[in-house]
Amino acid sequence: MTSEEGDLWESLSHYHTDAQGAVNLMRDPSVGGSYVGCEPMGLFWAIQPAPGGREGLRLRKRDVETPYSVHLSLLGGHVSQWDGRGGEPEDGPVLATTVVDRWYMAPGVRRIEVRQNSVVGTMFLPPGPGPFPAVLDLWGMGGGLVEYRSALFASHGLASLALAYFGHKDIPGPLNCINVGDSYFRAAFQLLQNHPQVCEDRIGVMGLSFGVYLSLRIACQLSVSPRCVVGINGPVGSFNKFASEDGQKESFEEDQKHWSYDEQGYVSFREVSLPSNIPQDNHVKVENLCCPLLYIVSEDDLSCAAQENADEVERRLHAAGKSHLFTRLSYRGAGHLVEPPYAPNARVSLWTTRPTMLMTLWGGNLTDHAAAQEDSWQRILGFLRSHLLRKE
């Protein structure tokens, strides 16, 4: 498969056929290659940059209105490595080929660019007239506008607003600072509420990484009333002070005293997010939470102190008599970037090239991370449906 950036990604697996020469991926185990065991979607979640490619790649869909086109080839004999560029591998002939298109948008899903009331984002609406329950979708400090999770939500019947808040050309101010504050996130939530195809009292908020802090802040301090919140591997506070109206005027990269590096020079931001390292004044007032919270924790997260933050949220909700609002899911061997299922994990990827190239550690191993993504996605959809679809 060739990514939108032009990089080649590939995986391979070895199977023994049955007496009729057939392989059933739902039944038959892989005996070698990129993964082993019975993994029906293994060829997709185990895909990695081809040898000789660029360093630090992470596979992310940018244009959700086009599919990933994945070229599948059935090869005879044992294959140790194949460059995927055509022709026959040394170990055996190509017996059959096909192309599978993998879409993030189901037929009938509508994508609508949003530039309204200073809010920058993309709305996704399921097929049909609605009104629909909805999700405000927030990502982390990678910045820009990430749409593929929202496109999938709409494909599962939930309207979703993918919201930009950092590092986007249509948001005024320096790209390396958060130039928006509480009024911006309140306006985004209210934009969803006021949309004629959205159920105004059935809106949830979801965040990954720094988006967890923002999701909790929206639910606890912005005088709006989400039905539920989902957080994945994120902090309960912000190391840099978040001004209520103006955002953060300090760059995330200005204060590096809690950055750590491994022997290869890869950076980890885990200690930045330790609750003990975040000034108390910068913590969200989670005791104000009035809706259910699903908190997902990866036990091999090298970018965020996810377990410690989950412990802090749970402790404070318990002290406030609100333990019933908190649900934790923990996944052994999973890394920071828990995304929708069958996307390959990047344990390390490029963070910046300025002033020099810097790689960041996310954590996770392929197999455990893939299992976490598959399980958590079903749990997230179930959680959202249970709280957004039921009548109060």
C-alpha atoms as a printed R data frame, in Angstrom:
    type eleno elety resid chain resno       x       y       z
1   ATOM     1    CA   MET     A     1   0.000   0.000   0.000
2   ATOM     2    CA   THR     A     2   1.192   3.508  -0.808
3   ATOM     3    CA   SER     A     3   0.302   6.221   1.687
4   ATOM     4    CA   GLU     A     4  -0.960   9.673   0.734
5   ATOM     5    CA   GLU     A     5   2.592  10.951   1.259
6   ATOM     6    CA   GLY     A     6   3.918   8.434  -1.269
7   ATOM     7    CA   ASP     A     7   5.549   6.029   1.203
8   ATOM     8    CA   LEU     A     8   5.304   2.271   0.712
9   ATOM     9    CA   TRP     A     9   3.836   0.208   3.563
10  ATOM    10    CA   GLU     A    10   3.754  -3.569   3.602
11  ATOM    11    CA   SER     A    11   3.110  -6.673   5.678
12  ATOM    12    CA   LEU     A    12   3.304 -10.385   4.995
13  ATOM    13    CA   SER     A    13   2.113 -13.588   6.581
14  ATOM    14    CA   HIS     A    14   2.670 -17.314   6.077
15  ATOM    15    CA   TYR     A    15  -0.263 -19.750   5.979
16  ATOM    16    CA   HIS     A    16  -0.717 -23.454   5.298
17  ATOM    17    CA   THR     A    17  -3.666 -24.143   3.027
18  ATOM    18    CA   ASP     A    18  -6.214 -26.881   3.661
19  ATOM    19    CA   ALA     A    19  -6.700 -29.924   1.413
20  ATOM    20    CA   GLN     A    20  -8.628 -27.786  -1.084
21  ATOM    21    CA   GLY     A    21  -5.874 -25.180  -1.262
22  ATOM    22    CA   ALA     A    22  -7.874 -22.595   0.699
23  ATOM    23    CA   VAL     A    23  -7.054 -20.363   3.687
24  ATOM    24    CA   ASN     A    24  -9.725 -19.016   6.035
25  ATOM    25    CA   LEU     A    25  -8.403 -16.037   7.982
26  ATOM    26    CA   MET     A    26 -11.176 -16.406  10.569
27  ATOM    27    CA   ARG     A    27  -9.961 -19.935  11.362
28  ATOM    28    CA   ASP     A    28  -6.394 -20.477  10.220
29  ATOM    29    CA   PRO     A    29  -3.377 -19.145  12.133
30  ATOM    30    CA   SER     A    30  -0.488 -17.305  10.587
31  ATOM    31    CA   VAL     A    31   2.670 -19.337  11.168
32  ATOM    32    CA   GLY     A    32   5.130 -16.529  10.485
33  ATOM    33    CA   GLY     A    33   5.785 -13.165   8.898
34  ATOM    34    CA   SER     A    34   4.571  -9.872  10.334
35  ATOM    35    CA   TYR     A    35   2.428 -11.618  12.982
36  ATOM    36    CA   VAL     A    36   1.512 -15.106  14.161
37  ATOM    37    CA   GLY     A    37  -1.729 -16.679  15.327
38  ATOM    38    CA   CYS     A    38  -5.325 -16.382  14.159
39  ATOM    39    CA   GLU     A    39  -5.623 -12.683  13.336
40  ATOM    40    CA   PRO     A    40  -8.228 -12.050  10.602
41  ATOM    41    CA   MET     A    41  -7.156  -8.406  10.198
42  ATOM    42    CA   GLY     A    42  -3.472  -8.937  10.871
43  ATOM    43    CA   LEU     A    43  -2.332  -7.975   7.376
44  ATOM    44    CA   PHE     A    44  -3.790  -4.510   8.000
45  ATOM    45    CA   TRP     A    45  -2.795  -3.726  11.595
46  ATOM    46    CA   ALA     A    46   0.697  -5.195  11.118
47  ATOM    47    CA   ILE     A    47   1.514  -3.079   8.075
48  ATOM    48    CA   GLN     A    48   4.767  -1.140   8.487
49  ATOM    49    CA   PRO     A    49   6.999   1.107   6.356
50  ATOM    50    CA   ALA     A    50   8.849  -0.915   3.739
51  ATOM    51    CA   PRO     A    51  12.573  -1.439   4.349
52  ATOM    52    CA   GLY     A    52  14.626   1.455   3.026
53  ATOM    53    CA   GLY     A    53  11.827   3.994   3.505
54  ATOM    54    CA   ARG     A    54  11.852   7.225   5.433
55  ATOM    55    CA   GLU     A    55  12.434   7.153   9.170
56  ATOM    56    CA   GLY     A    56   9.757   8.007  11.737
57  ATOM    57    CA   LEU     A    57   6.628   7.412   9.646
58  ATOM    58    CA   ARG     A    58   3.137   7.224  11.104
59  ATOM    59    CA   LEU     A    59   0.176   6.169   8.963
60  ATOM    60    CA   ARG     A    60  -2.682   8.693   9.191
61  ATOM    61    CA   LYS     A    61  -5.517   9.286   6.714
62  ATOM    62    CA   ARG     A    62  -5.771  12.914   5.708
63  ATOM    63    CA   ASP     A    63  -8.376  12.815   2.924
64  ATOM    64    CA   VAL     A    64 -11.262  10.764   4.305
65  ATOM    65    CA   GLU     A    65 -13.222  11.150   1.069
66  ATOM    66    CA   THR     A    66 -10.822   8.743  -0.632
67  ATOM    67    CA   PRO     A    67  -9.977   5.197   0.488
68  ATOM    68    CA   TYR     A    68  -6.752   3.441   1.273
69  ATOM    69    CA   SER     A    69  -6.176   1.096  -1.652
70  ATOM    70    CA   VAL     A    70  -4.438  -2.005  -0.322
71  ATOM    71    CA   HIS     A    71  -2.861  -4.405  -2.820
72  ATOM    72    CA   LEU     A    72  -3.084  -8.031  -1.693
73  ATOM    73    CA   SER     A    73  -1.018 -10.757  -3.346
74  ATOM    74    CA   LEU     A    74  -1.080 -14.513  -2.818
75  ATOM    75    CA   LEU     A    75   2.402 -15.962  -3.211
76  ATOM    76    CA   GLY     A    76   3.460 -19.543  -3.567
77  ATOM    77    CA   GLY     A    77   6.130 -20.939  -1.260
78  ATOM    78    CA   HIS     A    78   7.829 -19.280   1.685
79  ATOM    79    CA   VAL     A    79   8.508 -15.549   1.309
80  ATOM    80    CA   SER     A    80  10.889 -13.819   3.684
81  ATOM    81    CA   GLN     A    81  10.581 -10.332   2.203
82  ATOM    82    CA   TRP     A    82   9.022  -8.786  -0.870
83  ATOM    83    CA   ASP     A    83   9.293  -5.192  -2.007
84  ATOM    84    CA   GLY     A    84   5.709  -5.057  -3.281
85  ATOM    85    CA   ARG     A    85   6.684  -3.039  -6.365
86  ATOM    86    CA   GLY     A    86   5.683  -5.679  -8.878
87  ATOM    87    CA   GLY     A    87   7.273  -8.753 -10.345
88  ATOM    88    CA   GLU     A    88   7.712 -12.115  -8.677
89  ATOM    89    CA   PRO     A    89   9.564 -12.607  -5.390
90  ATOM    90    CA   GLU     A    90  12.551 -14.897  -5.377
91  ATOM    91    CA   ASP     A    91  10.833 -17.453  -3.137
92  ATOM    92    CA   GLY     A    92   7.733 -18.148  -5.228
93  ATOM    93    CA   PRO     A    93   5.334 -17.002  -7.948
94  ATOM    94    CA   VAL     A    94   2.456 -14.570  -7.571
95  ATOM    95    CA   LEU     A    95  -0.646 -16.785  -7.721
96  ATOM    96    CA   ALA     A    96  -3.335 -14.115  -7.412
97  ATOM    97    CA   THR     A    97  -3.746 -10.410  -6.710
98  ATOM    98    CA   THR     A    98  -6.573  -8.081  -5.755
99  ATOM    99    CA   VAL     A    99  -7.072  -4.548  -4.457
100 ATOM   100    CA   VAL     A   100  -9.123  -3.796  -1.326
101 ATOM   101    CA   ASP     A   101 -10.397  -0.272  -0.740
102 ATOM   102    CA   ARG     A   102 -10.696   0.662   2.940
103 ATOM   103    CA   TRP     A   103 -12.984   3.642   3.627
104 ATOM   104    CA   TYR     A   104 -13.492   5.813   6.689
105 ATOM   105    CA   MET     A   105 -16.749   7.236   5.326
106 ATOM   106    CA   ALA     A   106 -19.718   4.926   4.770
107 ATOM   107    CA   PRO     A   107 -21.986   5.610   1.780
108 ATOM   108    CA   GLY     A   108 -24.269   8.562   2.475
109 ATOM   109    CA   VAL     A   109 -22.106  10.169   5.181
110 ATOM   110    CA   ARG     A   110 -21.809  13.914   4.623
111 ATOM   111    CA   ARG     A   111 -18.632  15.916   5.230
112 ATOM   112    CA   ILE     A   112 -19.113  19.655   5.896
113 ATOM   113    CA   GLU     A   113 -16.269  22.121   6.476
114 ATOM   114    CA   VAL     A   114 -16.956  24.428   9.435
115 ATOM   115    CA   ARG     A   115 -15.653  27.983   9.620
116 ATOM   116    CA   GLN     A   116 -18.334  29.586  11.796
117 ATOM   117    CA   ASN     A   117 -18.221  31.795  14.913
118 ATOM   118    CA   SER     A   118 -14.404  31.487  14.717
119 ATOM   119    CA   VAL     A   119 -14.739  27.685  15.079
120 ATOM   120    CA   VAL     A   120 -12.542  25.649  12.732
121 ATOM   121    CA   GLY     A   121 -13.471  22.036  12.146
122 ATOM   122    CA   THR     A   122 -15.246  19.479  10.013
123 ATOM   123    CA   MET     A   123 -18.747  18.165  10.639
124 ATOM   124    CA   PHE     A   124 -19.727  14.634   9.678
125 ATOM   125    CA   LEU     A   125 -23.405  13.685   9.481
126 ATOM   126    CA   PRO     A   126 -24.786  10.151   9.113
127 ATOM   127    CA   PRO     A   127 -27.119   9.323   6.226
128 ATOM   128    CA   GLY     A   128 -30.713  10.396   6.716
129 ATOM   129    CA   PRO     A   129 -32.566  13.451   8.021
130 ATOM   130    CA   GLY     A   130 -31.694  13.104  11.710
131 ATOM   131    CA   PRO     A   131 -31.621  14.555  14.238
132 ATOM   132    CA   PHE     A   132 -28.646  12.546  15.497
133 ATOM   133    CA   PRO     A   133 -26.754  12.283  18.771
134 ATOM   134    CA   ALA     A   134 -23.333  13.834  18.379
135 ATOM   135    CA   VAL     A   135 -19.706  13.790  19.533
136 ATOM   136    CA   LEU     A   136 -17.270  16.697  19.825
137 ATOM   137    CA   ASP     A   137 -13.969  15.095  18.771
138 ATOM   138    CA   LEU     A   138 -10.624  16.415  20.068
139 ATOM   139    CA   TRP     A   139  -7.096  15.183  19.332
140 ATOM   140    CA   GLY     A   140  -3.758  16.074  20.887
141 ATOM   141    CA   MET     A   141  -0.789  18.357  20.455
142 ATOM   142    CA   GLY     A   142   0.050  17.050  16.997
143 ATOM   143    CA   GLY     A   143  -2.161  19.902  15.851
144 ATOM   144    CA   GLY     A   144  -4.052  20.423  12.631
145 ATOM   145    CA   LEU     A   145  -7.445  18.907  11.892
146 ATOM   146    CA   VAL     A   146  -7.798  15.124  12.220
147 ATOM   147    CA   GLU     A   147 -10.997  13.827  10.644
148 ATOM   148    CA   TYR     A   148 -10.938  10.049  10.343
149 ATOM   149    CA   ARG     A   149 -12.357   9.195  13.774
150 ATOM   150    CA   SER     A   150 -15.244  11.624  13.265
151 ATOM   151    CA   ALA     A   151 -15.898  10.136   9.828
152 ATOM   152    CA   LEU     A   152 -16.148   6.713  11.453
153 ATOM   153    CA   PHE     A   153 -18.501   7.991  14.154
154 ATOM   154    CA   ALA     A   154 -20.842   9.267  11.446
155 ATOM   155    CA   SER     A   155 -20.529   5.912   9.700
156 ATOM   156    CA   HIS     A   156 -21.875   4.392  12.933
157 ATOM   157    CA   GLY     A   157 -24.825   6.779  13.243
158 ATOM   158    CA   LEU     A   158 -23.320   9.559  15.390
159 ATOM   159    CA   ALA     A   159 -22.870  13.093  14.109
160 ATOM   160    CA   SER     A   160 -19.388  14.353  14.929
161 ATOM   161    CA   LEU     A   161 -17.450  17.606  14.838
162 ATOM   162    CA   ALA     A   162 -13.707  17.145  14.412
163 ATOM   163    CA   LEU     A   163 -12.330  20.279  16.029
164 ATOM   164    CA   ALA     A   164  -9.059  22.072  15.275
165 ATOM   165    CA   TYR     A   165  -7.571  24.118  18.108
166 ATOM   166    CA   PHE     A   166  -3.810  24.143  17.546
167 ATOM   167    CA   GLY     A   167  -1.436  24.363  14.604
168 ATOM   168    CA   HIS     A   168  -4.055  25.142  11.959
169 ATOM   169    CA   LYS     A   169  -3.673  27.857   9.334
170 ATOM   170    CA   ASP     A   170  -7.249  29.114   9.798
171 ATOM   171    CA   ILE     A   171  -6.782  29.830  13.511
172 ATOM   172    CA   PRO     A   172  -5.067  33.216  13.987
173 ATOM   173    CA   GLY     A   173  -1.809  33.354  15.898
174 ATOM   174    CA   PRO     A   174   1.465  31.428  16.079
175 ATOM   175    CA   LEU     A   175   1.119  27.838  14.915
176 ATOM   176    CA   ASN     A   176   3.133  26.517  17.886
177 ATOM   177    CA   CYS     A   177   0.749  27.961  20.517
178 ATOM   178    CA   ILE     A   178  -2.837  27.302  21.506
179 ATOM   179    CA   ASN     A   179  -4.408  30.629  20.555
180 ATOM   180    CA   VAL     A   180  -7.957  29.823  21.616
181 ATOM   181    CA   GLY     A   181  -9.544  29.526  25.037
182 ATOM   182    CA   ASP     A   182 -12.704  28.454  26.807
183 ATOM   183    CA   SER     A   183 -14.978  30.618  24.655
184 ATOM   184    CA   TYR     A   184 -13.770  28.764  21.557
185 ATOM   185    CA   PHE     A   185 -14.568  25.309  22.947
186 ATOM   186    CA   ARG     A   186 -17.894  26.540  24.324
187 ATOM   187    CA   ALA     A   187 -18.737  27.912  20.870
188 ATOM   188    CA   ALA     A   188 -17.849  24.569  19.272
189 ATOM   189    CA   PHE     A   189 -20.099  22.680  21.678
190 ATOM   190    CA   GLN     A   190 -22.929  25.159  21.100
191 ATOM   191    CA   LEU     A   191 -22.446  24.943  17.336
192 ATOM   192    CA   LEU     A   192 -23.191  21.234  17.621
193 ATOM   193    CA   GLN     A   193 -26.161  21.909  19.893
194 ATOM   194    CA   ASN     A   194 -27.668  24.398  17.462
195 ATOM   195    CA   HIS     A   195 -27.263  22.291  14.345
196 ATOM   196    CA   PRO     A   196 -30.710  21.326  13.011
197 ATOM   197    CA   GLN     A   197 -29.653  17.705  12.480
198 ATOM   198    CA   VAL     A   198 -28.210  17.230  15.980
199 ATOM   199    CA   CYS     A   199 -30.095  16.299  19.158
200 ATOM   200    CA   GLU     A   200 -29.138  19.274  21.307
201 ATOM   201    CA   ASP     A   201 -29.318  17.340  24.597
202 ATOM   202    CA   ARG     A   202 -27.451  14.248  23.371
203 ATOM   203    CA   ILE     A   203 -23.871  15.364  22.857
204 ATOM   204    CA   GLY     A   204 -20.731  13.661  24.131
205 ATOM   205    CA   VAL     A   205 -17.109  14.821  24.159
206 ATOM   206    CA   MET     A   206 -14.105  12.676  23.308
207 ATOM   207    CA   GLY     A   207 -10.385  13.402  23.534
208 ATOM   208    CA   LEU     A   208  -7.041  11.711  22.988
209 ATOM   209    CA   SER     A   209  -3.873  12.877  24.770
210 ATOM   210    CA   PHE     A   210  -4.101  16.657  25.435
211 ATOM   211    CA   GLY     A   211  -7.630  16.387  24.091
212 ATOM   212    CA   VAL     A   212  -8.506  14.561  27.334
213 ATOM   213    CA   TYR     A   213  -7.618  17.634  29.365
214 ATOM   214    CA   LEU     A   214  -9.732  19.780  27.051
215 ATOM   215    CA   SER     A   215 -12.639  17.321  27.165
216 ATOM   216    CA   LEU     A   216 -12.608  17.315  30.962
217 ATOM   217    CA   ARG     A   217 -12.341  21.098  31.020
218 ATOM   218    CA   ILE     A   218 -15.357  21.406  28.711
219 ATOM   219    CA   ALA     A   219 -17.412  19.017  30.857
220 ATOM   220    CA   CYS     A   220 -16.391  20.463  34.226
221 ATOM   221    CA   GLN     A   221 -15.799  24.191  33.793
222 ATOM   222    CA   LEU     A   222 -17.541  25.613  30.708
223 ATOM   223    CA   SER     A   223 -21.211  25.690  31.795
224 ATOM   224    CA   VAL     A   224 -22.251  23.217  29.092
225 ATOM   225    CA   SER     A   225 -23.780  19.810  29.731
226 ATOM   226    CA   PRO     A   226 -22.390  16.898  27.730
227 ATOM   227    CA   ARG     A   227 -24.111  13.558  28.266
228 ATOM   228    CA   CYS     A   228 -20.774  11.715  28.602
229 ATOM   229    CA   VAL     A   229 -17.014  12.007  28.119
230 ATOM   230    CA   VAL     A   230 -14.453   9.580  26.664
231 ATOM   231    CA   GLY     A   231 -10.756  10.126  27.382
232 ATOM   232    CA   ILE     A   232  -7.830   8.168  25.954
233 ATOM   233    CA   ASN     A   233  -4.376   8.431  27.556
234 ATOM   234    CA   GLY     A   234  -4.527  12.047  28.599
235 ATOM   235    CA   PRO     A   235  -3.748  14.378  31.520
236 ATOM   236    CA   VAL     A   236  -6.000  15.882  34.145
237 ATOM   237    CA   GLY     A   237  -4.223  19.207  33.778
238 ATOM   238    CA   SER     A   238  -1.933  21.276  31.584
239 ATOM   239    CA   PHE     A   239   1.699  21.914  32.467
240 ATOM   240    CA   ASN     A   240   1.501  25.339  30.818
241 ATOM   241    CA   LYS     A   241  -1.242  27.585  32.168
242 ATOM   242    CA   PHE     A   242  -4.346  27.624  29.990
243 ATOM   243    CA   ALA     A   243  -5.869  31.112  30.031
244 ATOM   244    CA   SER     A   244  -9.652  30.961  30.134
245 ATOM   245    CA   GLU     A   245 -10.192  33.042  27.011
246 ATOM   246    CA   ASP     A   246  -6.883  33.270  25.188
247 ATOM   247    CA   GLY     A   247  -5.498  29.738  25.383
248 ATOM   248    CA   GLN     A   248  -1.792  29.157  25.986
249 ATOM   249    CA   LYS     A   249   0.543  31.905  24.875
250 ATOM   250    CA   GLU     A   250   3.534  29.732  25.769
251 ATOM   251    CA   SER     A   251   4.703  27.143  23.287
252 ATOM   252    CA   PHE     A   252   4.554  23.545  24.517
253 ATOM   253    CA   GLU     A   253   8.225  23.266  23.591
254 ATOM   254    CA   GLU     A   254   9.484  26.269  25.584
255 ATOM   255    CA   ASP     A   255   9.857  24.484  28.934
256 ATOM   256    CA   GLN     A   256  11.608  21.130  28.460
257 ATOM   257    CA   LYS     A   257  12.673  20.349  32.022
258 ATOM   258    CA   HIS     A   258  10.430  17.250  32.174
259 ATOM   259    CA   TRP     A   259  11.389  15.922  28.756
260 ATOM   260    CA   SER     A   260  13.395  12.695  28.878
261 ATOM   261    CA   TYR     A   261  15.398  10.869  26.229
262 ATOM   262    CA   ASP     A   262  16.280   7.242  25.633
263 ATOM   263    CA   GLU     A   263  19.654   5.950  24.480
264 ATOM   264    CA   GLN     A   264  18.740   6.633  20.840
265 ATOM   265    CA   GLY     A   265  17.855  10.243  21.543
266 ATOM   266    CA   TYR     A   266  14.100   9.736  21.209
267 ATOM   267    CA   VAL     A   267  12.062  12.068  23.413
268 ATOM   268    CA   SER     A   268   9.355  11.044  25.876
269 ATOM   269    CA   PHE     A   269   6.803  13.544  27.215
270 ATOM   270    CA   ARG     A   270   5.516  11.164  29.862
271 ATOM   271    CA   GLU     A   271   6.863  13.072  32.865
272 ATOM   272    CA   VAL     A   272   5.381  16.341  31.588
273 ATOM   273    CA   SER     A   273   1.925  14.926  32.265
274 ATOM   274    CA   LEU     A   274   2.527  13.438  35.712
275 ATOM   275    CA   PRO     A   275  -0.122  14.957  38.004
276 ATOM   276    CA   SER     A   276   2.610  15.779  40.534
277 ATOM   277    CA   ASN     A   277   4.457  17.840  37.889
278 ATOM   278    CA   ILE     A   278   1.390  19.826  36.841
279 ATOM   279    CA   PRO     A   279   0.715  22.906  38.998
280 ATOM   280    CA   GLN     A   280  -2.441  22.375  41.049
281 ATOM   281    CA   ASP     A   281  -3.976  25.570  39.677
282 ATOM   282    CA   ASN     A   282  -3.742  24.032  36.199
283 ATOM   283    CA   HIS     A   283  -5.730  20.899  37.094
284 ATOM   284    CA   VAL     A   284  -9.286  20.528  35.834
285 ATOM   285    CA   LYS     A   285 -11.868  20.685  38.612
286 ATOM   286    CA   VAL     A   286 -12.955  17.103  37.964
287 ATOM   287    CA   GLU     A   287 -15.041  17.053  41.127
288 ATOM   288    CA   ASN     A   288 -17.510  19.211  39.136
289 ATOM   289    CA   LEU     A   289 -18.106  16.393  36.638
290 ATOM   290    CA   CYS     A   290 -21.804  15.573  36.279
291 ATOM   291    CA   CYS     A   291 -21.773  12.965  33.505
292 ATOM   292    CA   PRO     A   292 -20.273   9.477  32.979
293 ATOM   293    CA   LEU     A   293 -16.584   9.309  32.069
294 ATOM   294    CA   LEU     A   294 -14.904   6.432  30.224
295 ATOM   295    CA   TYR     A   295 -11.127   6.654  30.787
296 ATOM   296    CA   ILE     A   296  -8.921   4.444  28.610
297 ATOM   297    CA   VAL     A   297  -5.400   3.674  29.822
298 ATOM   298    CA   SER     A   298  -2.522   2.113  27.891
299 ATOM   299    CA   GLU     A   299  -0.048   0.433  30.205
300 ATOM   300    CA   ASP     A   300   2.900   0.922  27.814
301 ATOM   301    CA   ASP     A   301   2.181   4.593  27.113
302 ATOM   302    CA   LEU     A   302   5.535   6.361  26.772
303 ATOM   303    CA   SER     A   303   4.067   9.781  25.944
304 ATOM   304    CA   CYS     A   304   1.613  10.346  28.802
305 ATOM   305    CA   ALA     A   305   1.437   9.200  32.418
306 ATOM   306    CA   ALA     A   306  -1.979   7.731  31.654
307 ATOM   307    CA   GLN     A   307  -2.251   5.420  34.661
308 ATOM   308    CA   GLU     A   308  -1.274   8.110  37.158
309 ATOM   309    CA   ASN     A   309  -3.773  10.547  35.639
310 ATOM   310    CA   ALA     A   310  -6.533   7.942  35.728
311 ATOM   311    CA   ASP     A   311  -5.704   7.312  39.395
312 ATOM   312    CA   GLU     A   312  -5.917  11.038  40.119
313 ATOM   313    CA   VAL     A   313  -9.276  11.425  38.382
314 ATOM   314    CA   GLU     A   314 -10.655   8.367  40.164
315 ATOM   315    CA   ARG     A   315  -9.374   9.575  43.557
316 ATOM   316    CA   ARG     A   316 -10.930  13.000  43.188
317 ATOM   317    CA   LEU     A   317 -14.261  11.693  41.940
318 ATOM   318    CA   HIS     A   318 -14.360   9.250  44.852
319 ATOM   319    CA   ALA     A   319 -13.701  12.088  47.300
320 ATOM   320    CA   ALA     A   320 -16.576  14.019  45.711
321 ATOM   321    CA   GLY     A   321 -18.937  11.062  46.034
322 ATOM   322    CA   LYS     A   322 -19.007  10.533  42.268
323 ATOM   323    CA   SER     A   323 -17.242   7.188  41.845
324 ATOM   324    CA   HIS     A   324 -20.275   5.882  39.944
325 ATOM   325    CA   LEU     A   325 -19.423   8.242  37.054
326 ATOM   326    CA   PHE     A   326 -15.972   6.733  36.434
327 ATOM   327    CA   THR     A   327 -15.158   3.704  34.269
328 ATOM   328    CA   ARG     A   328 -11.563   2.694  33.496
329 ATOM   329    CA   LEU     A   329 -10.338   0.366  30.757
330 ATOM   330    CA   SER     A   330  -6.672  -0.678  30.921
331 ATOM   331    CA   TYR     A   331  -4.725  -2.410  28.167
332 ATOM   332    CA   ARG     A   332  -1.432  -4.194  28.713
333 ATOM   333    CA   GLY     A   333   1.159  -3.654  25.991
334 ATOM   334    CA   ALA     A   334  -0.747  -0.828  24.297
335 ATOM   335    CA   GLY     A   335   0.886   2.499  23.507
336 ATOM   336    CA   HIS     A   336  -0.268   6.091  23.562
337 ATOM   337    CA   LEU     A   337  -1.964   6.291  20.164
338 ATOM   338    CA   VAL     A   338  -5.088   4.195  20.669
339 ATOM   339    CA   GLU     A   339  -7.021   4.856  17.476
340 ATOM   340    CA   PRO     A   340  -9.894   3.141  15.652
341 ATOM   341    CA   PRO     A   341  -9.104  -0.524  14.949
342 ATOM   342    CA   TYR     A   342  -6.796  -2.025  12.353
343 ATOM   343    CA   ALA     A   343  -4.549   1.030  12.090
344 ATOM   344    CA   PRO     A   344  -0.882   0.077  12.613
345 ATOM   345    CA   ASN     A   345   0.832   1.229  15.776
346 ATOM   346    CA   ALA     A   346   3.792   3.584  15.586
347 ATOM   347    CA   ARG     A   347   5.966   2.986  18.641
348 ATOM   348    CA   VAL     A   348   8.170   5.885  17.546
349 ATOM   349    CA   SER     A   349   7.502   8.611  15.001
350 ATOM   350    CA   LEU     A   350   8.787  11.967  13.841
351 ATOM   351    CA   TRP     A   351   7.844  14.836  16.143
352 ATOM   352    CA   THR     A   352   9.594  17.778  14.496
353 ATOM   353    CA   THR     A   353  12.359  18.669  12.079
354 ATOM   354    CA   ARG     A   354  13.056  22.112  13.566
355 ATOM   355    CA   PRO     A   355  15.618  23.050  14.624
356 ATOM   356    CA   THR     A   356  16.743  19.425  14.224
357 ATOM   357    CA   MET     A   357  15.012  16.128  13.575
358 ATOM   358    CA   LEU     A   358  13.427  14.758  16.763
359 ATOM   359    CA   MET     A   359  11.622  11.442  17.200
360 ATOM   360    CA   THR     A   360   9.062  10.913  19.955
361 ATOM   361    CA   LEU     A   361   8.191   7.735  21.832
362 ATOM   362    CA   TRP     A   362   4.563   6.576  21.868
363 ATOM   363    CA   GLY     A   363   5.020   3.015  23.149
364 ATOM   364    CA   GLY     A   364   3.072  -0.160  22.493
365 ATOM   365    CA   ASN     A   365   3.796  -3.367  20.632
366 ATOM   366    CA   LEU     A   366   1.961  -4.313  17.448
367 ATOM   367    CA   THR     A   367  -0.081  -7.260  18.665
368 ATOM   368    CA   ASP     A   368  -1.203  -5.941  22.057
369 ATOM   369    CA   HIS     A   369  -1.858  -2.492  20.654
370 ATOM   370    CA   ALA     A   370  -3.992  -3.917  17.852
371 ATOM   371    CA   ALA     A   371  -6.044  -5.918  20.370
372 ATOM   372    CA   ALA     A   372  -6.512  -2.797  22.509
373 ATOM   373    CA   GLN     A   373  -7.715  -0.761  19.553
374 ATOM   374    CA   GLU     A   374 -10.208  -3.402  18.476
375 ATOM   375    CA   ASP     A   375 -11.637  -3.897  21.975
376 ATOM   376    CA   SER     A   376 -11.665  -0.239  23.008
377 ATOM   377    CA   TRP     A   377 -13.404   0.892  19.821
378 ATOM   378    CA   GLN     A   378 -16.330  -1.432  20.482
379 ATOM   379    CA   ARG     A   379 -16.415  -0.295  24.121
380 ATOM   380    CA   ILE     A   380 -16.337   3.372  23.079
381 ATOM   381    CA   LEU     A   381 -19.193   2.919  20.610
382 ATOM   382    CA   GLY     A   382 -21.184   0.996  23.212
383 ATOM   383    CA   PHE     A   383 -20.554   3.655  25.876
384 ATOM   384    CA   LEU     A   384 -21.559   6.510  23.564
385 ATOM   385    CA   ARG     A   385 -24.675   4.740  22.377
386 ATOM   386    CA   SER     A   386 -25.765   3.827  25.881
387 ATOM   387    CA   HIS     A   387 -25.580   7.446  27.041
388 ATOM   388    CA   LEU     A   388 -26.475   9.338  23.864
389 ATOM   389    CA   LEU     A   389 -29.322   7.189  22.607
390 ATOM   390    CA   ARG     A   390 -31.229   6.532  25.823
391 ATOM   391    CA   LYS     A   391 -33.905   8.925  27.009
392 ATOM   392    CA   GLU     A   392 -33.485  10.685  30.331
